[in-house]
Each structure stands twice: as structure tokens, then as C-alpha cells.
Amino acid sequence: MYFCFMTKKERFQLFVDYFSKHNPDAKTELDYSNPYELLVAVILSAQCTDKRVNIVTKDLFRRFPEAASLAEADVEEVFEYIKTISYPNNKAKHLVGMAKILLNDFNNVVPSDIDDLQKMPGVGRKTANVIASVIYNKPTMAVDTHVFRVAERIGLTTNAKTPLESEKQLVKHLSKEVIPLAHHWLILHGRYICQARKPKCEECPITNFCKAFPKILN
């Protein structure tokens, strides 16, 4: 049964209760074995599918297994490995630049601080939040297109105009322990159920507290 009248606090609680039970170990679908590899993968994932990134990084990581080899690479060679990724020219430059800064400024240790992470080329706030959350389990909420869309549809955010506005609303109502998981819950729900053009409401297990569902029914 759908809850006609619901406070935001109640909606957040139902969201956390459901996914804590049904996906308690949610994690990124990007393939990586260390912080450097995740950083590379997340930079490549901007406006690109995780599936495509995982295909590309298999050979990329064989050729450039650590920041030192990537920092010495020619941008043109990196491009050849990632040319099937969206915006490969810019991303090839970003990867080489990132590796150089990682070596020279951070002693080859991927930083945990959001501001430090954003000093590297190709690392915006979303990417920095992913690294801080996944690697260091910090309570940071990375807002990509899935998170932005799904949070608004469900009713966890209200009239958020930017990813930063969405991020602030989400972290305000989630506990620090839950935030890293909630990021993955929203992404995965958006990727497989609450899709942009044709949301699969008939398969959705959380229509009972989804704010948009009654409108879709009508």
C-alpha cells in the first residue's frame, strides 16, 4: 500500500530499511584492485558506462600498472587504450596529468581529502567523493546522473538544481554510516530499475514510498 502522507524523515527511513535488508553489501561495479586503479577507472567513467570502462581498463592496467608508468606515458599511447571511452582525448591528458601529480605532490598515495583529490586533472567533486567513500569509507555522497535523478523521483531530495544541492540534501538526512552505501543503492537502482527514459515501475520494489509513483499511475 502506498503511503499518501509521508514526511521526508519517514521516506528516508523506509529507503534505508529496504536497501539495508536487500542490498547490505552494495559496492561499485568498477573493477579495481587498489586505490590507483579505482581513481583511473572513476575518471574514465564520467559520462560512460562502468561496463565499457571495465573492458578498457583490463589492457590499460596491464600496460600502466602503477602511477609511475602512467606518468611517463605519451598521451597518444594512453589514447589508443581508451579510445572507445567517451571523450578519450581529454581523459588521456587527465590520466597522465593525474599520475604526475599523484607521484610528485602526494608521494604516490591517493589522498583521502576531497580538496586534495580535486587538485588532480579529471577529478571533480563527484570523483573525489567516490574515492573518499569507496577507499576510505568517508561519509561523502557522490552525485552522478543516476543519484540526482533517482533521489528526486523517490522524494529524498526536493527541487535540487545542481548535484551539489542534491548532495547536501541527501547527507543531511542520512547517517554517516549509511551514506557510503546509499550512494551505491541510488546508482544501482537508477541503473537497473529507475532508468531515465523508461523507469521499470512494474518491477520496482519501493513504489510504496516513491514520491513519483502516484503521478506515473495517473
C-alpha positions in Angstrom: 0.0 0.0 0.0 1.3 3.5 -0.9 1.7 6.0 1.9 -0.2 9.0 0.8 1.1 11.3 3.5 4.7 10.9 4.5 7.3 13.1 6.0 10.8 13.2 4.5 12.2 11.6 7.6 9.8 8.7 7.1 10.7 8.3 3.4 14.4 8.3 4.2 13.8 5.6 6.9 11.9 3.4 4.5 14.6 3.8 1.9 17.3 2.8 4.4 15.3 0.0 5.8 14.6 -1.6 2.5 18.1 -1.4 1.0 19.9 -2.3 4.2 17.9 -5.5 4.2 18.1 -6.3 0.4 21.5 -4.9 -0.6 23.6 -4.6 2.6 26.9 -5.0 0.8 26.3 -2.7 -2.2 29.5 -1.7 -3.9 30.9 -0.1 -7.1 30.7 -2.1 -10.3 34.0 -0.8 -11.5 36.8 -3.3 -11.5 39.9 -2.3 -9.5 42.5 -3.8 -7.1 44.0 -0.7 -5.5 43.2 3.0 -5.0 45.2 4.0 -8.1 43.2 1.7 -10.3 39.9 3.0 -8.9 41.0 6.6 -9.4 41.8 5.8 -13.1 38.5 3.9 -13.5 36.4 6.7 -12.0 38.0 9.3 -14.2 37.2 7.2 -17.2 33.6 6.5 -16.1 32.5 10.2 -16.5 29.6 10.0 -19.0 30.5 6.4 -19.8 29.2 3.0 -18.6 31.0 1.0 -16.0 30.8 -2.0 -18.3 32.7 -0.2 -21.0 35.3 1.1 -18.5 35.9 -2.4 -17.2 36.6 -3.6 -20.7 39.1 -0.8 -21.4 40.9 -0.9 -18.0 41.9 -4.6 -18.4 44.5 -3.8 -21.0 45.2 -0.3 -19.6 46.2 -1.6 -16.2 48.4 -4.3 -17.8 50.3 -1.5 -19.6 50.3 1.0 -16.8 50.1 -1.0 -13.6 51.0 1.9 -11.4 51.2 5.7 -11.4 54.9 5.8 -12.3 54.4 4.1 -15.6 51.3 6.2 -16.4 53.1 9.4 -15.5 55.8 8.7 -18.1 53.4 7.7 -20.8 52.7 9.6 -24.0 49.2 10.9 -24.1 48.8 9.5 -27.6 49.6 6.0 -26.3 47.1 6.3 -23.5 44.5 7.5 -26.0 44.9 4.3 -28.0 44.0 2.2 -25.0 40.9 4.3 -24.1 39.7 5.5 -27.5 36.4 3.6 -27.1 35.6 5.6 -24.0 33.7 8.9 -24.1 35.9 12.0 -24.5 39.2 10.0 -24.9 41.4 12.9 -25.8 40.7 14.9 -22.7 40.7 11.8 -20.5 44.1 10.6 -21.8 45.5 14.0 -20.9 43.8 13.9 -17.5 45.2 10.4 -16.7 48.8 11.3 -17.4 48.5 14.6 -15.6 46.8 12.9 -12.6 49.6 10.3 -12.4 52.3 13.0 -12.4 50.6 15.0 -9.5 49.9 11.8 -7.6 53.7 11.0 -7.7 55.1 14.5 -7.2 52.6 16.0 -4.8 51.1 13.1 -2.9 54.1 10.6 -2.8 52.1 8.1 -4.8 49.4 7.8 -2.2 45.8 8.6 -3.3 44.7 11.2 -0.9 41.5 11.0 1.2 40.8 14.7 1.4 38.2 16.0 -1.1 40.1 19.2 -1.8 43.4 17.4 -2.3 41.8 14.9 -4.7 40.3 17.7 -6.8 43.8 19.1 -7.4 44.4 16.4 -9.9 43.2 16.7 -13.5 40.0 14.9 -14.3 38.9 14.8 -10.7 35.8 16.8 -9.9 33.8 16.7 -6.7 31.9 13.6 -7.8 35.0 11.6 -8.5 36.6 12.9 -5.3 33.6 11.8 -3.3 33.7 8.3 -4.9 37.3 7.8 -3.9 36.8 9.2 -0.4 33.8 6.9 0.1 34.9 3.7 -1.5 38.5 3.7 -0.5 38.4 5.5 2.8 34.8 4.8 3.8 34.2 8.5 4.4 30.6 9.8 4.6 30.7 11.5 1.2 27.9 11.4 -1.3 28.9 11.3 -4.9 26.0 12.5 -7.1 26.1 11.3 -10.7 23.2 11.4 -13.1 21.6 8.3 -11.5 21.8 9.6 -8.0 20.5 13.0 -9.0 17.5 11.5 -10.9 16.5 8.8 -8.5 16.8 10.8 -5.3 14.5 13.4 -6.8 12.0 10.9 -8.1 11.8 8.9 -4.9 11.4 12.2 -2.9 14.7 12.1 -1.0 15.6 15.5 -2.5 13.3 18.3 -3.4 13.9 20.7 -6.3 17.6 20.2 -6.3 19.0 22.3 -9.2 22.6 21.0 -9.1 24.5 17.9 -8.0 25.8 19.8 -5.0 22.3 20.8 -3.9 21.3 17.1 -4.2 24.4 16.0 -2.2 23.7 18.5 0.6 20.1 17.4 0.9 21.0 13.7 1.0 23.8 13.8 3.6 21.6 16.0 5.8 19.1 13.1 6.3 21.4 10.1 6.2 23.6 8.8 9.0 27.4 8.9 8.4 27.5 5.1 8.4 24.8 4.8 5.7 26.0 7.5 3.3 28.7 5.4 1.5 26.1 2.6 1.0 23.3 4.9 0.0 25.4 6.2 -2.9 25.6 2.7 -4.4 21.9 2.0 -3.6 20.8 5.0 -5.6 23.2 4.3 -8.5 22.2 0.7 -8.9 18.5 1.4 -8.6 18.9 4.0 -11.3 20.9 1.8 -13.5 18.7 -1.2 -13.4 15.2 -0.1 -12.3 14.6 3.6 -12.2 16.0 4.3 -15.6 15.9 7.7 -17.2 13.6 7.2 -20.2 11.6 4.2 -19.2 11.6 3.5 -15.4 10.6 -0.1 -14.7 7.9 0.8 -12.2 6.3 -2.6 -12.6 9.5 -4.2 -11.3 10.3 -1.6 -8.7 10.2 -2.9 -5.1 9.9 0.6 -3.5 6.9 2.1 -5.2 5.2 2.2 -1.7 7.3 5.1 -0.7 8.3 6.6 -4.1 7.0 10.1 -4.5 6.8 10.0 -8.3 4.9 6.7 -8.5 1.4 8.0 -7.9 1.9 10.6 -10.6 3.1 7.9 -13.0 0.0 5.8 -12.2 -2.2 8.8 -13.1 
